[in-house]
């Protein structure tokens, strides 16, 4: 899914957001690399950004089922195939979203579609070749090292309301990428919930 299609999807949902209260929210996030993601990105600090759309369905008062989709970009190291930040990846899933002491805690599963450019994945740990030179042999035999399939993961986090519509969030996400790397990251951002 490219950026234009994702933006069109967001625009198509605007008439639905006119409901009172609206189940829709958007989020803007910064990604901070952790563990294996530090081996992929070119910076150990702010590793990427994300723009998300959330849809809440109330299960019981104080407990929601939240469906989410996030378009995100990371600046990968040269040779990983993630070195072009304008090729955004996409993740989607659902959370259980529970009110707790004036905040909201959430946890859920997600699938991530990494947007890797196989042509620029010259590092043997990120491509499916068995060897790229006589000194760089892939010990894993070159199977399943490109991260372009749907990869599974989970996330847990906390969201703190600032106003009835704005809140800040912090979460931890763990995902598969390929046979070698299982990246994780922290996300810090803001959430805007429509018509609350």
C-alpha positions, 0 to 999 in steps of 0.5 A, a space after each residue: 500500500 503506497 502513501 497515496 492510497 493510505 491518505 485516500 483511505 483516511 480522507 474517505 473516513 472523514 464523513 464517518 468521523 462526524 458521528 458523535 462520539 466518533 470511534 476514530 482517532 489518528 496518531 503521530 509517532 516517533 520510533 526509538 530503536 531497541 535491540 535488533 532494530 539498532 542493527 538495522 537502522 542508521 541511528 540509535 536514537 530516533 529511528 523513524 516516524 509513524 502515522 496511524 489510524 485507530 478505530 475503537 469498538 466498545 466491548 464494555 464500559 471502560 474496555 475497547 477493542 481498538 483496530 489500528 493501522 500505521 504507516 511508518 518509515 525507518 532509515 536503515 543502514 546502507 545494504 539493508 534495503 531499508 535505506 530509503 525512508 520514503 518507502 514506508 512500511 505498514 503495520 495493522 492489528 488490534 489491541 485490548 484498550 482498558 481504562 486504568 486510573 485515569 489512563 488507558 493501558 493496551 496490549 495486542 497483536 499486529 502484522 507488519 509488512 516491511 517495505 524492503 528494497 531487495 535491490 539495495 539489500 547488499 548485506 547478506 543478512 538481508 538478502 536471499 543470496 548464499 554468498 555475496 563474495 568469497 569473504 561474506 558467506 551467509 551461514 543461514 544458507 540464504 533462506 527467508 532473509 528478505 523481510 517483505 512478507 507479513 511478519 507477526 508481533 505484539 505491542 503493549 503501551 499506555 496512553 495518558 489523556 491531556 484533554 478530551 480529544 488529545 492524549 500522549 502514548 508510549 508503547 513497546 513493539 516487538 516484531 519479526 523481520 527475517 530469519 536473523 532479526 526480530 526488531 523491537 522499538 519504543 514509540 512515543 507520540 500523540 493521539 487525536 480522537 475525533 468528537 469526544 
